[in-house]
């Protein structure tokens, strides 16, 4: 067995071992520093899966486009301003520290 055959033979198992090692390292970093976001090993697995399955690429693109959209209403907070077009006024509300949800000063 020459070196090219050995390199091709160990490509997939080596990459799996590398992903497991990076995933373990990221778990330790997450526990110590409370990191958030997409881990490198998760992004690697997503990209390899997207390479093999076209629907995964569409899912990742859709997820990226949805993360860029603003989603104020779904957060459950009352709007900070009201616009009354009939009377031609805008009502602005201040946030009061310690006030419960829905309470106004």
QUINOR-V576129 format. One record per backbone hydrogen bond with DSSP energy under -1.0 kcal/mol. CO is the residue of the C=O (numbers start at 1). NH is the residue of the N-H. If there is no record, write none. Layout:
BEGIN
CO_NH, CO_NH
END
This chain:
BEGIN
2_6, 3_7, 4_8, 5_9, 6_10, 10_14, 11_15, 12_16, 13_17, 14_18, 15_19, 16_20, 17_21, 18_22, 19_23, 20_24, 21_25, 22_26, 23_27, 24_28, 25_29, 26_30, 27_31, 28_32, 29_33, 30_34, 39_43, 40_44, 41_45, 42_46, 43_47, 44_48, 45_49, 46_50, 47_51, 48_52, 49_53, 54_58, 55_59, 56_60, 57_61, 58_62, 59_63, 60_64, 61_65, 62_66, 63_67, 72_75, 73_76, 80_93, 82_91, 84_88, 84_89, 89_84, 91_82, 96_99, 100_103
END
